[in-house]
Amino acid sequence: MLYYLLKYIDMLFDPPGLHVIEYLTFRASAAGITALLIILFAGPRFIAYLKTRFIEPIKEEAPPEHKKKKALPTMGGVLIIFSIEISVLLWSKFNDPHVWLIMLAIFWMGIIGFIDDYRKVVLKIKGGLSARYKLIGQFSLGLVVGLYTWFDPAFSVLLSTTTVPFFKNLTLDYGYFYIPIVIFIITAVSNAVNLTDGLDGLAAGSSAIVVMGLGVFSYLAGNAVYAVYLSIPFIPGGGEIAVVSMAIVMACVGFLWFNSNPAEIIMGDTGSLALGSAIAVIALLIKQELLLPLMAGIFFLETLSVSLQVLYFKYTKMRFGQGQRIFLMAPLHHHFQLKGWAEQKIVIRFWILTILFFLASLMTLKLR
C-alpha cells in the first residue's frame, strides 16, 4: 500500500528523490527493515503474552540437553508471518501473482502449523495434528499453486519447463507430472524445515540464508539483461519476489534476536511449515527447484538423516530381528548433541555449512 501511495505522490508532485520507490533494491531493503523493526518492537510483548498461554512441552524422546531447558513459549511463527505479511503489503506490488502466491503459501501453512501447535500446547494432544492432516494441508497448497501456475497466462513463459543446474542450455519438461512435482516439492521442503527446527536459532538462521540465496536468483531472473547473460530463465515480474525474499530474511533475523541460544521463544510448526512452504514456492516460481538440494542442503541433510535412520532400522530389524541405527538420534542435529557438541556450536556450524551451500549455488551461475 505504501508503494502505491508514494508512487501516486510522485506522479502528482514529482518531489526530488521519491522516484526511488520504483527500484527493487530500495523496496527490498525497505521491506527487510520494516519486517525487522516489527519483530524487534512487537517481540517482547508478544513473548510475554505467549508465556501466559502457549508453553511448548518438552518431548519425552528429546536428548538430555533438551530436558534441562525450561519450557518455552511456542507459536513464535505467528510473529514471523505477521511481520512478513505487513512489510510485503507495504512495499511490494502486491497485485503481482508471484507475490500473493508466496504470501498464500506462508499464510496457508502457517494456519496448518498453528493448528498443530494449538492441539499440542492448549488441548494437550500428544503429537498435535496428525501426519495425515498435515499432508492434506500440504497437498492442497501444492495443488492450488500447481493449478494456478499451470493455467494463469502470467506463468506461461516456461509453464512446466524448468532449468537443470550446472548446464547452460539443458531444460527439463515435467509435462503432465508438473502438478504432482509441485505438490511433492512443497510437501518435502516444508517438512524438511520443520525437522530442522530443533535447536535455538537453527531453523530461523538457516532459512534466512537460503531465502537470501533465492532472493538473489529472483532478482537476476526478473532482469532480462542479467537473465540472458547468466543463461537462466527470464521471469517477467519475478524481480518482485526479491522484495518478498528480503522481508522473509529479515523477519528470520529479527526472530533470532529472541530465538538465539538461550531462546526466549520458539517458532513452532507455525513458523517452520510457513518458512518451508515459502522456500519451496519461491524456488518453483523462479524455476530453481532442482537447485534446492544444494542451496537448501542443510534441510536436505536433516531429512536424509531421518529417512536413512528409519529405513536402516526397519531393514536390520527385518533381517537380524533387532533394529540398528546409523545415527545416535535423528534428525542430524540431535546426533551431534548426543556426541557432546554444545548447542551453540552445532547451530553455528550448520549455519556455516548453509553459507557454503549458498555460495556453491551462486557458483552454478557461472558453471553454466
Order of alpha helices (4+ residues) and beta strands (2+ residues): alpha-alpha-beta-alpha-beta-alpha-alpha-alpha-beta-beta-alpha-alpha-alpha-alpha-alpha-alpha-alpha-alpha-alpha
